Amino acid sequence: MPYLVAGLVLVGLLCLFDLFLTFAVIRRLREHSVRLDRVASADRLLPVGARIGPASAVDLLGDPVTAEWLRRGTKFVVLMSDSCASCLTEVGVAADYAGRMPGGRDSVLAVVVGRVGPADSTGTVGSAGAGAGGHGRHSGHGEQLVAALREVARVTVGEDAEALAAAFAAESYPCLYLLDRGRVAVAGHAVEQLPELVRR
């Protein structure tokens, strides 16, 4: 009997160890996937000095986003997609960075591409494709991106976001830009690639 108990305990410990290794491998694979995405898309950013293409859109509060506004001072622009896994990882850090921008919310533009629900008069976004009672199926995470950014940025979604993504020639996400009077000053796929900002 003691041998049976010892054997069961040993099997249990081996199972726990195997489970721990499995979770560690999955975590490593996710981190590796994010790094590969960044490397593969590194050459898809606009170069420093590039001027942003023609842009005209409306943010969630109904205010116009124009090329003239983008050329006014320094702007932090965040382009993300509802189907981008690394965007969900990066959005919290991007929101914190946006909160430290001189000029506050009016100096930050967030472009969320993909399926994102319509906004009400306060700029709150609902689930895309929702039916009666607000229920619907949506595999992306656009609403999470919007919720994380709407307090610190002017947010655009839908056709407005698509138009702005085209103006920035965005092919992969996330794309982060610091603009100086409408021209690219710094570009990257992660906040760690941007200059440090002192908290306001």
MDTraj code that builds the backbone (N, CA, C; nanometers):
import mdtraj as md
import numpy as np

residues = "MET PRO TYR LEU VAL ALA GLY LEU VAL LEU VAL GLY LEU LEU CYS LEU PHE ASP LEU PHE LEU THR PHE ALA VAL ILE ARG ARG LEU ARG GLU HIS SER VAL ARG LEU ASP ARG VAL ALA SER ALA ASP ARG LEU LEU PRO VAL GLY ALA ARG ILE GLY PRO ALA SER ALA VAL ASP LEU LEU GLY ASP PRO VAL THR ALA GLU TRP LEU ARG ARG GLY THR LYS PHE VAL VAL LEU MET SER ASP SER CYS ALA SER CYS LEU THR GLU VAL GLY VAL ALA ALA ASP TYR ALA GLY ARG MET PRO GLY GLY ARG ASP SER VAL LEU ALA VAL VAL VAL GLY ARG VAL GLY PRO ALA ASP SER THR GLY THR VAL GLY SER ALA GLY ALA GLY ALA GLY GLY HIS GLY ARG HIS SER GLY HIS GLY GLU GLN LEU VAL ALA ALA LEU ARG GLU VAL ALA ARG VAL THR VAL GLY GLU ASP ALA GLU ALA LEU ALA ALA ALA PHE ALA ALA GLU SER TYR PRO CYS LEU TYR LEU LEU ASP ARG GLY ARG VAL ALA VAL ALA GLY HIS ALA VAL GLU GLN LEU PRO GLU LEU VAL ARG ARG".split()
xyz = np.array([
    [0.0820, -0.1227, 0.0000],
    [0.0000, 0.0000, 0.0000],
    [0.0853, 0.1276, 0.0000],
    [0.1906, 0.1364, 0.0846],
    [0.2739, 0.2572, 0.0817],
    [0.3352, 0.2815, -0.0548],
    [0.3719, 0.1702, -0.1258],
    [0.4300, 0.1860, -0.2588],
    [0.3300, 0.2434, -0.3578],
    [0.2034, 0.2006, -0.3421],
    [0.0976, 0.2505, -0.4307],
    [0.0761, 0.4006, -0.4105],
    [0.0719, 0.4427, -0.2837],
    [0.0543, 0.5852, -0.2523],
    [0.1718, 0.6669, -0.3051],
    [0.2926, 0.6156, -0.2828],
    [0.4120, 0.6855, -0.3304],
    [0.4112, 0.6967, -0.4826],
    [0.3664, 0.5895, -0.5490],
    [0.3591, 0.5904, -0.6950],
    [0.2599, 0.6937, -0.7455],
    [0.1434, 0.7015, -0.6789],
    [0.0423, 0.7984, -0.7190],
    [0.0903, 0.9420, -0.6983],
    [0.1591, 0.9641, -0.5864],
    [0.2132, 1.0972, -0.5594],
    [0.3163, 1.1352, -0.6649],
    [0.4011, 1.0380, -0.7018],
    [0.5030, 1.0633, -0.8030],
    [0.4399, 1.0960, -0.9379],
    [0.3369, 1.0194, -0.9742],
    [0.2661, 1.0447, -1.1009],
    [0.2019, 1.1834, -1.0994],
    [0.1414, 1.2201, -0.9851],
    [0.0790, 1.3510, -0.9728],
    [0.1792, 1.4637, -0.9888],
    [0.2973, 1.4474, -0.9258],
    [0.4020, 1.5501, -0.9366],
    [0.4531, 1.5615, -1.0796],
    [0.4682, 1.4465, -1.1461],
    [0.5120, 1.4484, -1.2850],
    [0.4110, 1.5187, -1.3745],
    [0.2827, 1.4972, -1.3490],
    [0.1770, 1.5632, -1.4267],
    [0.1800, 1.7142, -1.4060],
    [0.1992, 1.7570, -1.2811],
    [0.2065, 1.8998, -1.2521],
    [0.3281, 1.9630, -1.3199],
    [0.4408, 1.8915, -1.3154],
    [0.5620, 1.9421, -1.3797],
    [0.5423, 1.9540, -1.5305],
    [0.4769, 1.8535, -1.5892],
    [0.4496, 1.8548, -1.7334],
    [0.3561, 1.9705, -1.7691],
    [0.2560, 1.9957, -1.6851],
    [0.1629, 2.1060, -1.7084],
    [0.2346, 2.2402, -1.7014],
    [0.3245, 2.2546, -1.6051],
    [0.4030, 2.3778, -1.5911],
    [0.4883, 2.4011, -1.7153],
    [0.5537, 2.2954, -1.7634],
    [0.6357, 2.3077, -1.8843],
    [0.5521, 2.3462, -2.0055],
    [0.4330, 2.2890, -2.0157],
    [0.3442, 2.3199, -2.1287],
    [0.3062, 2.4666, -2.1306],
    [0.2678, 2.5208, -2.0138],
    [0.2313, 2.6627, -2.0056],
    [0.3514, 2.7520, -2.0373],
    [0.4703, 2.7125, -1.9927],
    [0.5909, 2.7905, -2.0194],
    [0.6217, 2.7937, -2.1688],
    [0.6043, 2.6798, -2.2351],
    [0.6288, 2.6723, -2.3799],
    [0.5284, 2.7579, -2.4558],
    [0.4003, 2.7521, -2.4160],
    [0.2974, 2.8326, -2.4818],
    [0.3273, 2.9812, -2.4677],
    [0.3696, 3.0224, -2.3488],
    [0.4024, 3.1632, -2.3258],
    [0.5192, 3.2064, -2.4137],
    [0.6213, 3.1220, -2.4219],
    [0.7378, 3.1523, -2.5059],
    [0.6986, 3.1631, -2.6529],
    [0.6115, 3.0744, -2.6985],
    [0.5683, 3.0771, -2.8375],
    [0.4933, 3.2053, -2.8694],
    [0.4095, 3.2518, -2.7758],
    [0.3360, 3.3767, -2.7969],
    [0.4316, 3.4952, -2.8063],
    [0.5301, 3.5000, -2.7158],
    [0.6281, 3.6092, -2.7190],
    [0.7080, 3.6047, -2.8491],
    [0.7447, 3.4838, -2.8904],
    [0.8203, 3.4676, -3.0143],
    [0.7389, 3.5130, -3.1345],
    [0.6090, 3.4825, -3.1331],
    [0.5208, 3.5218, -3.2430],
    [0.5110, 3.6730, -3.2544],
    [0.4996, 3.7412, -3.1398],
    [0.4929, 3.8881, -3.1397],
    [0.6220, 3.9468, -3.1949],
    [0.7372, 3.8904, -3.1551],
    [0.8662, 3.9408, -3.2043],
    [0.8797, 3.9200, -3.3548],
    [0.8358, 3.8035, -3.4030],
    [0.8424, 3.7764, -3.5465],
    [0.7545, 3.8732, -3.6246],
    [0.6357, 3.9037, -3.5694],
    [0.5459, 3.9999, -3.6355],
    [0.6142, 4.1352, -3.6490],
    [0.6838, 4.1774, -3.5432],
    [0.7499, 4.3082, -3.5454],
    [0.8648, 4.3104, -3.6461],
    [0.9425, 4.2009, -3.6495],
    [1.0548, 4.1950, -3.7432],
    [1.0053, 4.1929, -3.8867],
    [0.9009, 4.1136, -3.9126],
    [0.8490, 4.1004, -4.0486],
    [0.7902, 4.2298, -4.1008],
    [0.7394, 4.3141, -4.0088],
    [0.6728, 4.4367, -4.0528],
    [0.7569, 4.5617, -4.0319],
    [0.8837, 4.5443, -3.9925],
    [0.9684, 4.6598, -3.9598],
    [0.9871, 4.7535, -4.0779],
    [0.9860, 4.6984, -4.2007],
    [1.0092, 4.7820, -4.3183],
    [0.8806, 4.8398, -4.3745],
    [0.7698, 4.8230, -4.3037],
    [0.6413, 4.8705, -4.3540],
    [0.5980, 5.0014, -4.2890],
    [0.6853, 5.0624, -4.2123],
    [0.6558, 5.1915, -4.1512],
    [0.6977, 5.3036, -4.2452],
    [0.6282, 5.4162, -4.2351],
    [0.6706, 5.5336, -4.3118],
    [0.8071, 5.5791, -4.2619],
    [0.8946, 5.6221, -4.3507],
    [1.0283, 5.6658, -4.3081],
    [1.0243, 5.8019, -4.2389],
    [1.1251, 5.8270, -4.1589],
    [1.1377, 5.9578, -4.0933],
    [1.1458, 6.0665, -4.1998],
    [1.0677, 6.1728, -4.1796],
    [1.0650, 6.2828, -4.2746],
    [0.9492, 6.2755, -4.3724],
    [0.8842, 6.1593, -4.3802],
    [0.7720, 6.1438, -4.4733],
    [0.6542, 6.2296, -4.4302],
    [0.5857, 6.2871, -4.5278],
    [0.4654, 6.3649, -4.4981],
    [0.3442, 6.2737, -4.5116],
    [0.2497, 6.2887, -4.4199],
    [0.1298, 6.2055, -4.4214],
    [0.0430, 6.2410, -4.5418],
    [-0.0142, 6.1382, -4.6044],
    [-0.0999, 6.1594, -4.7207],
    [-0.2269, 6.2343, -4.6851],
    [-0.3070, 6.2677, -4.7866],
    [-0.4334, 6.3389, -4.7622],
    [-0.5188, 6.2632, -4.6607],
    [-0.5679, 6.3339, -4.5605],
    [-0.6449, 6.2696, -4.4541],
    [-0.7664, 6.3528, -4.4183],
    [-0.8790, 6.2861, -4.4096],
    [-1.0022, 6.3526, -4.3665],
    [-1.0916, 6.2478, -4.3011],
    [-1.1229, 6.2691, -4.1748],
    [-1.2038, 6.1721, -4.1015],
    [-1.2770, 6.2424, -3.9873],
    [-1.3563, 6.1652, -3.9158],
    [-1.4311, 6.2174, -3.8010],
    [-1.4076, 6.1228, -3.6836],
    [-1.3784, 6.1781, -3.5647],
    [-1.3555, 6.0916, -3.4493],
    [-1.4875, 6.0502, -3.3849],
    [-1.4798, 5.9725, -3.2786],
    [-1.5996, 5.9173, -3.2157],
    [-1.6923, 6.0232, -3.1577],
    [-1.6395, 6.1417, -3.1294],
    [-1.7223, 6.2502, -3.0757],
    [-1.7791, 6.3395, -3.1854],
    [-1.7485, 6.3045, -3.3111],
    [-1.8019, 6.3809, -3.4238],
    [-1.7172, 6.4986, -3.4667],
    [-1.5973, 6.5099, -3.4096],
    [-1.5091, 6.6212, -3.4460],
    [-1.4204, 6.5812, -3.5639],
    [-1.3956, 6.6725, -3.6567],
    [-1.3162, 6.6382, -3.7757],
    [-1.1683, 6.6167, -3.7445],
    [-1.1113, 6.5180, -3.8119],
    [-0.9673, 6.4932, -3.8067],
    [-0.9136, 6.5264, -3.9454],
    [-0.8382, 6.6336, -3.9561],
    [-0.7935, 6.6818, -4.0863],
    [-0.6415, 6.6827, -4.0958],
    [-0.5924, 6.6957, -4.2201],
    [-0.4486, 6.7064, -4.2425],
    [-0.3941, 6.8317, -4.1746],
    [-0.4742, 6.9375, -4.1725],
    [-0.4328, 7.0616, -4.1063],
    [-0.4116, 7.0385, -3.9574],
    [-0.5006, 6.9623, -3.8943],
    [-0.4865, 6.9310, -3.7514],
    [-0.3600, 6.8485, -3.7275],
    [-0.3330, 6.7517, -3.8151],
    [-0.2141, 6.6681, -3.8006],
    [-0.0852, 6.7491, -3.8150],
    [-0.0923, 6.8575, -3.8900],
    [0.0266, 6.9412, -3.9113],
    [0.0468, 7.0432, -3.7994],
    [-0.0439, 7.0449, -3.7040],
    [-0.0379, 7.1437, -3.5968],
    [0.0410, 7.0886, -3.4780],
    [0.1671, 7.1277, -3.4654],
    [0.2485, 7.0856, -3.3519],
    [0.2894, 6.9394, -3.3584],
    [0.3052, 6.8794, -3.2398],
    [0.3476, 6.7391, -3.2281],
    [0.2270, 6.6508, -3.2016],
    [0.2194, 6.5386, -3.2721],
    [0.1082, 6.4447, -3.2557],
    [0.1625, 6.3036, -3.2348],
    [0.0955, 6.2288, -3.1479],
    [0.1234, 6.0869, -3.1293],
    [0.0097, 6.0104, -3.1955],
    [0.0427, 5.9283, -3.2941],
    [-0.0591, 5.8549, -3.3700],
    [-0.0425, 5.7050, -3.3463],
    [-0.1518, 5.6412, -3.3062],
    [-0.1541, 5.4976, -3.2784],
    [-0.2469, 5.4304, -3.3787],
    [-0.1949, 5.3392, -3.4586],
    [-0.2776, 5.2633, -3.5532],
    [-0.2799, 5.1178, -3.5094],
    [-0.4013, 5.0665, -3.4841],
    [-0.4170, 4.9290, -3.4383],
    [-0.5322, 4.8612, -3.5117],
    [-0.5317, 4.7280, -3.5072],
    [-0.6351, 4.6498, -3.5742],
    [-0.7022, 4.5552, -3.4758],
    [-0.8303, 4.5303, -3.4968],
    [-0.9042, 4.4420, -3.4067],
    [-0.8584, 4.2964, -3.4169],
    [-0.7863, 4.2611, -3.5231],
    [-0.7416, 4.1231, -3.5423],
    [-0.5934, 4.1045, -3.5123],
    [-0.5321, 4.2055, -3.4517],
    [-0.3877, 4.2040, -3.4258],
    [-0.3620, 4.1669, -3.2794],
    [-0.3015, 4.0494, -3.2580],
    [-0.2752, 4.0024, -3.1218],
    [-0.1772, 4.0927, -3.0479],
    [-0.0729, 4.1386, -3.1168],
    [0.0260, 4.2239, -3.0507],
    [-0.0309, 4.3612, -3.0167],
    [-0.1391, 4.4027, -3.0877],
    [-0.2036, 4.5304, -3.0543],
    [-0.2645, 4.5235, -2.9150],
    [-0.3273, 4.4107, -2.8846],
    [-0.3899, 4.3937, -2.7536],
    [-0.2840, 4.3941, -2.6440],
    [-0.1651, 4.3435, -2.6766],
    [-0.0543, 4.3434, -2.5812],
    [0.0010, 4.4839, -2.5611],
    [0.0030, 4.5627, -2.6686],
    [0.0684, 4.6936, -2.6684],
    [-0.0224, 4.8081, -2.6258],
    [-0.1550, 4.7901, -2.6333],
    [-0.2466, 4.9028, -2.6171],
    [-0.2367, 4.9699, -2.4800],
    [-0.2159, 4.8926, -2.3747],
    [-0.2064, 4.9519, -2.2413],
    [-0.0864, 5.0437, -2.2283],
    [0.0282, 5.0005, -2.2828],
    [0.1499, 5.0809, -2.2785],
    [0.1339, 5.2052, -2.3659],
    [0.0669, 5.1869, -2.4815],
    [0.0433, 5.3005, -2.5716],
    [-0.0479, 5.4037, -2.5056],
    [-0.1495, 5.3568, -2.4336],
    [-0.2404, 5.4486, -2.3647],
    [-0.1671, 5.5262, -2.2553],
    [-0.0785, 5.4579, -2.1848],
    [-0.0002, 5.5255, -2.0807],
    [0.0906, 5.6319, -2.1431],
    [0.1517, 5.5989, -2.2563],
    [0.2378, 5.6943, -2.3272],
    [0.1552, 5.8140, -2.3745],
    [0.0368, 5.7857, -2.4286],
    [-0.0513, 5.8930, -2.4759],
    [-0.0896, 5.9867, -2.3622],
    [-0.1097, 5.9309, -2.2442],
    [-0.1465, 6.0119, -2.1286],
    [-0.0367, 6.1069, -2.0849],
    [0.0856, 6.0842, -2.1319],
    [0.1982, 6.1715, -2.0971],
    [0.2320, 6.2719, -2.2072],
    [0.1552, 6.2692, -2.3170],
    [0.1836, 6.3610, -2.4274],
    [0.1543, 6.5057, -2.3899],
    [0.2478, 6.5971, -2.4180],
    [0.2179, 6.7401, -2.3983],
    [0.1006, 6.7787, -2.4887],
    [0.0066, 6.8518, -2.4338],
    [-0.1115, 6.8861, -2.5126],
    [-0.2285, 6.7952, -2.4852],
    [-0.2024, 6.6869, -2.4114],
    [-0.3112, 6.5988, -2.3716],
    [-0.3787, 6.5258, -2.4862],
    [-0.5064, 6.5000, -2.4692],
    [-0.5848, 6.4196, -2.5628],
    [-0.5873, 6.4790, -2.7037],
    [-0.5805, 6.6103, -2.7148],
    [-0.5885, 6.6734, -2.8468],
    [-0.4604, 6.6553, -2.9281],
    [-0.3570, 6.5985, -2.8660],
    [-0.2327, 6.5748, -2.9405],
    [-0.2137, 6.4266, -2.9730],
    [-0.3192, 6.3465, -2.9502],
    [-0.3098, 6.2020, -2.9728],
    [-0.4240, 6.1552, -3.0626],
    [-0.3909, 6.0753, -3.1632],
    [-0.4903, 6.0179, -3.2534],
    [-0.4788, 5.8662, -3.2502],
    [-0.5905, 5.7986, -3.2234],
    [-0.5943, 5.6520, -3.2255],
    [-0.6808, 5.6065, -3.3425],
    [-0.6256, 5.5190, -3.4242],
    [-0.6952, 5.4660, -3.5411],
    [-0.7146, 5.3160, -3.5192],
    [-0.8396, 5.2736, -3.5002],
    [-0.8694, 5.1319, -3.4747],
    [-0.9393, 5.0738, -3.5964],
    [-0.8666, 4.9933, -3.6718],
    [-0.9166, 4.9357, -3.7965],
    [-0.9836, 4.8015, -3.7698],
    [-1.0891, 4.7722, -3.8448],
    [-1.1566, 4.6440, -3.8325],
    [-1.2989, 4.6597, -3.7853],
    [-1.3557, 4.5496, -3.7382],
    [-1.4948, 4.5500, -3.6945],
    [-1.5069, 4.6063, -3.5538],
    [-1.5581, 4.7277, -3.5457],
    [-1.5825, 4.7927, -3.4172],
    [-1.7228, 4.8477, -3.4214],
    [-1.7987, 4.8292, -3.3133],
    [-1.9379, 4.8717, -3.3116],
    [-1.9546, 5.0218, -3.3232],
    [-2.0758, 5.0681, -3.3569],
    [-2.1036, 5.2113, -3.3684],
    [-2.0965, 5.2798, -3.2329],
    [-2.0677, 5.4092, -3.2351],
    [-2.0571, 5.4864, -3.1109],
    [-2.1851, 5.5634, -3.0851],
    [-2.2153, 5.5852, -2.9552],
    [-2.3294, 5.6694, -2.9214],
    [-2.2813, 5.8138, -2.9092],
    [-2.3650, 5.9018, -2.8599],
    [-2.3328, 6.0450, -2.8566],
    [-2.2178, 6.0789, -2.7632],
    [-2.1833, 5.9875, -2.6709],
    [-2.0727, 6.0128, -2.5786],
    [-1.9425, 5.9531, -2.6291],
    [-1.9486, 5.8857, -2.7461],
    [-1.8284, 5.8236, -2.8000],
    [-1.8068, 5.6821, -2.7509],
    [-1.9050, 5.6266, -2.6775],
    [-1.8953, 5.4899, -2.6294],
    [-1.9285, 5.3933, -2.7420],
    [-1.8450, 5.2921, -2.7597],
    [-1.8620, 5.1974, -2.8698],
    [-1.9318, 5.0722, -2.8218],
    [-2.0280, 5.0239, -2.9031],
    [-2.0976, 4.8996, -2.8729],
    [-2.0414, 4.7870, -2.9559],
    [-2.0899, 4.6665, -2.9334],
    [-2.0401, 4.5501, -3.0061],
    [-2.0854, 4.5520, -3.1497],
    [-1.9935, 4.5233, -3.2415],
    [-2.0266, 4.5182, -3.3831],
    [-2.1142, 4.3985, -3.4109],
    [-2.2126, 4.4173, -3.4944],
    [-2.2975, 4.3072, -3.5353],
    [-2.3947, 4.2637, -3.4283],
    [-2.4150, 4.3448, -3.3240],
    [-2.5036, 4.3061, -3.2161],
    [-2.6474, 4.3173, -3.2594],
    [-2.7263, 4.2247, -3.2110],
    [-2.8675, 4.2269, -3.2428],
    [-2.9456, 4.2874, -3.1297],
    [-3.0742, 4.2499, -3.1196],
    [-3.1591, 4.3040, -3.0147],
    [-3.1013, 4.2701, -2.8791],
    [-3.1067, 4.3689, -2.7893],
    [-3.0544, 4.3472, -2.6558],
    [-2.9042, 4.3604, -2.6469],
    [-2.8389, 4.3951, -2.7599],
    [-2.6947, 4.4162, -2.7574],
    [-2.6133, 4.2903, -2.7692],
    [-2.6751, 4.1763, -2.8063],
    [-2.6009, 4.0528, -2.8167],
    [-2.5530, 4.0319, -2.9587],
    [-2.4356, 3.9779, -2.9743],
    [-2.3820, 3.9508, -3.1071],
    [-2.2500, 3.8794, -3.0952],
    [-2.2037, 3.8238, -3.2041],
    [-2.0780, 3.7512, -3.2036],
    [-1.9717, 3.8322, -3.2762],
    [-1.8573, 3.8457, -3.2096],
    [-1.7481, 3.9230, -3.2690],
    [-1.6177, 3.8639, -3.2172],
    [-1.5351, 3.8133, -3.3067],
    [-1.4143, 3.7435, -3.2663],
    [-1.2975, 3.8383, -3.2398],
    [-1.3063, 3.9642, -3.2846],
    [-1.1977, 4.0589, -3.2652],
    [-1.2039, 4.1251, -3.1288],
    [-1.1140, 4.2214, -3.1093],
    [-1.1110, 4.2906, -2.9804],
    [-1.1051, 4.4414, -3.0013],
    [-1.1732, 4.4902, -3.1045],
    [-1.1748, 4.6329, -3.1331],
    [-1.2280, 4.7166, -3.0195],
    [-1.3353, 4.6685, -2.9540],
    [-1.3950, 4.7449, -2.8444],
    [-1.2971, 4.7610, -2.7280],
    [-1.2146, 4.6575, -2.7025],
    [-1.1154, 4.6667, -2.5963],
    [-1.0101, 4.7723, -2.6296],
    [-0.9693, 4.7771, -2.7544],
    [-0.8716, 4.8767, -2.7966],
    [-0.9272, 5.0175, -2.7801],
    [-1.0518, 5.0359, -2.8250],
    [-1.1161, 5.1674, -2.8142],
    [-1.1309, 5.2082, -2.6671],
    [-1.1755, 5.1137, -2.5838],
    [-1.1964, 5.1439, -2.4422],
    [-1.0659, 5.1864, -2.3742],
    [-0.9550, 5.1261, -2.4149],
    [-0.8258, 5.1583, -2.3539],
    [-0.7736, 5.2941, -2.3985],
    [-0.8151, 5.3403, -2.5175],
    [-0.7569, 5.4616, -2.5755],
    [-0.8473, 5.5847, -2.5713],
    [-0.9765, 5.5669, -2.5559],
    [-1.0699, 5.6784, -2.5751],
    [-1.0555, 5.7907, -2.4730],
    [-1.0005, 5.7614, -2.3547],
    [-0.9835, 5.8660, -2.2531],
    [-0.8594, 5.9513, -2.2774],
    [-0.7660, 5.8989, -2.3575],
    [-0.6391, 5.9707, -2.3763],
    [-0.6138, 6.0095, -2.5215],
    [-0.7092, 5.9781, -2.6105],
    [-0.6868, 6.0043, -2.7532],
    [-0.8170, 6.0347, -2.8248],
    [-0.8040, 6.0995, -2.9392],
    [-0.9155, 6.1125, -3.0318],
    [-0.9200, 5.9822, -3.1100],
    [-1.0296, 5.9098, -3.1014],
    [-1.0365, 5.7754, -3.1589],
    [-1.1222, 5.7742, -3.2848],
    [-1.0745, 5.7053, -3.3883],
    [-1.1519, 5.6859, -3.5105],
    [-1.1694, 5.5369, -3.5359],
    [-1.2866, 5.5011, -3.5905],
    [-1.3167, 5.3617, -3.6229],
    [-1.3857, 5.3561, -3.7595],
    [-1.4130, 5.2356, -3.8062],
    [-1.4903, 5.2177, -3.9299],
    [-1.4225, 5.2771, -4.0519],
    [-1.5030, 5.3382, -4.1381],
    [-1.4512, 5.3951, -4.2630],
    [-1.3529, 5.5092, -4.2366],
    [-1.3749, 5.5836, -4.1286],
    [-1.2826, 5.6924, -4.0934],
    [-1.1445, 5.6361, -4.0602],
    [-1.1417, 5.5249, -3.9854],
    [-1.0149, 5.4611, -3.9512],
    [-0.9464, 5.4060, -4.0759],
    [-1.0261, 5.3475, -4.1658],
    [-0.9696, 5.2934, -4.2901],
    [-0.9046, 5.4040, -4.3728],
    [-0.9706, 5.5199, -4.3794],
    [-0.9160, 5.6326, -4.4560],
    [-0.7838, 5.6805, -4.3973],
    [-0.7774, 5.6878, -4.2655],
    [-0.6542, 5.7325, -4.2005],
    [-0.5435, 5.6281, -4.2134],
    [-0.5807, 5.5002, -4.2044],
    [-0.4816, 5.3940, -4.2222],
    [-0.4205, 5.4015, -4.3619],
    [-0.5031, 5.4349, -4.4616],
    [-0.4530, 5.4507, -4.5984],
    [-0.3587, 5.5704, -4.6081],
    [-0.3920, 5.6792, -4.5353],
    [-0.3068, 5.7978, -4.5372],
    [-0.1694, 5.7683, -4.4782],
    [-0.1639, 5.6751, -4.3822],
    [-0.0376, 5.6354, -4.3212],
    [0.0232, 5.5124, -4.3887],
    [-0.0416, 5.4664, -4.4970],
    [0.0061, 5.3496, -4.5721],
    [0.0283, 5.2296, -4.4801],
    [-0.0626, 5.2121, -4.3827],
    [-0.0467, 5.1048, -4.2845],
    [-0.0753, 4.9684, -4.3476],
    [0.0192, 4.8772, -4.3341],
    [0.0028, 4.7405, -4.3846],
    [0.0096, 4.6380, -4.2725],
    [0.0663, 4.6767, -4.1602],
    [0.0767, 4.5872, -4.0457],
    [0.0560, 4.6693, -3.9188],
    [0.0182, 4.6010, -3.8120],
    [-0.0155, 4.6706, -3.6884],
    [0.0527, 4.6020, -3.5698],
    [0.0749, 4.6766, -3.4605],
    [0.0488, 4.8195, -3.4438],
    [0.1537, 4.9065, -3.5124],
    [0.1133, 5.0294, -3.5478],
    [0.2040, 5.1308, -3.6007],
    [0.1954, 5.2519, -3.5085],
    [0.3088, 5.2982, -3.4622],
    [0.3122, 5.4128, -3.3716],
    [0.4001, 5.5215, -3.4329],
    [0.3464, 5.6424, -3.4371],
    [0.4202, 5.7536, -3.4966],
    [0.4191, 5.8752, -3.4049],
    [0.5312, 5.9461, -3.4034],
    [0.5349, 6.0819, -3.3496],
    [0.5516, 6.1730, -3.4699],
    [0.4577, 6.2651, -3.4869],
    [0.4617, 6.3576, -3.5994],
    [0.5057, 6.4956, -3.5517],
    [0.5854, 6.5605, -3.6345],
    [0.6247, 6.6987, -3.6089],
    [0.5756, 6.7818, -3.7271],
    [0.4694, 6.8558, -3.7043],
    [0.4086, 6.9393, -3.8076],
    [0.3742, 6.8592, -3.9330],
    [0.3176, 6.7426, -3.9113],
    [0.2692, 6.6619, -4.0231],
    [0.3707, 6.5703, -4.0863],
    [0.4937, 6.5712, -4.0356],
    [0.5962, 6.4823, -4.0898],
    [0.6388, 6.3805, -3.9835],
    [0.6766, 6.2603, -4.0282],
    [0.7177, 6.1555, -3.9356],
    [0.8495, 6.1933, -3.8694],
    [0.8484, 6.2010, -3.7357],
    [0.9699, 6.2284, -3.6593],
    [1.0274, 6.0986, -3.6026],
    [0.9374, 6.0093, -3.5549],
    [0.9768, 5.8794, -3.5005],
    [0.8700, 5.7790, -3.5405],
    [0.9122, 5.6570, -3.5729],
    [0.8171, 5.5513, -3.6097],
    [0.8595, 5.4209, -3.5444],
    [0.7618, 5.3412, -3.5059],
    [0.7935, 5.2119, -3.4452],
    [0.6706, 5.1249, -3.4332],
    [0.6925, 5.0010, -3.3925],
    [0.5823, 4.9081, -3.3697],
    [0.5576, 4.8854, -3.2203],
    [0.6400, 4.9487, -3.1359],
    [0.6253, 4.9340, -2.9910],
    [0.6657, 5.0642, -2.9236],
    [0.6032, 5.0928, -2.8098],
    [0.6316, 5.2163, -2.7367],
    [0.7784, 5.2227, -2.6952],
    [0.8394, 5.1069, -2.6696],
    [0.9800, 5.1058, -2.6287],
    [1.0725, 5.1628, -2.7362],
    [1.0229, 5.1750, -2.8597],
    [1.1024, 5.2331, -2.9675],
    [1.0881, 5.3848, -2.9758],
    [1.0002, 5.4416, -2.8927],
    [0.9763, 5.5856, -2.8931],
    [1.0554, 5.6534, -2.7818],
    [1.0809, 5.7847, -2.7950],
    [1.1539, 5.8557, -2.6885],
    [1.0732, 5.8602, -2.5596],
    [1.1425, 5.8588, -2.4493],
    [1.0768, 5.8616, -2.3182],
    [1.0104, 5.9953, -2.2943],
    [0.8908, 5.9926, -2.2352],
    [0.8178, 6.1150, -2.2007],
    [0.8073, 6.1240, -2.0484],
    [0.8206, 6.2457, -1.9965],
    [0.8041, 6.2671, -1.8530],
    [0.6550, 6.2722, -1.8224],
    [0.6123, 6.2019, -1.7188],
    [0.4716, 6.1991, -1.6827],
    [0.4225, 6.3382, -1.6476],
    [0.3051, 6.3760, -1.7065],
    [0.2503, 6.5088, -1.6805],
    [0.1896, 6.5149, -1.5418],
])
top = md.Topology()
chain = top.add_chain()
for i, resn in enumerate(residues, 1):
    res = top.add_residue(resn, chain, resSeq=i)
    for name in ("N", "CA", "C"):
        top.add_atom(name, md.element.get_by_symbol(name[0]), res)
traj = md.Trajectory(xyz[None], top)
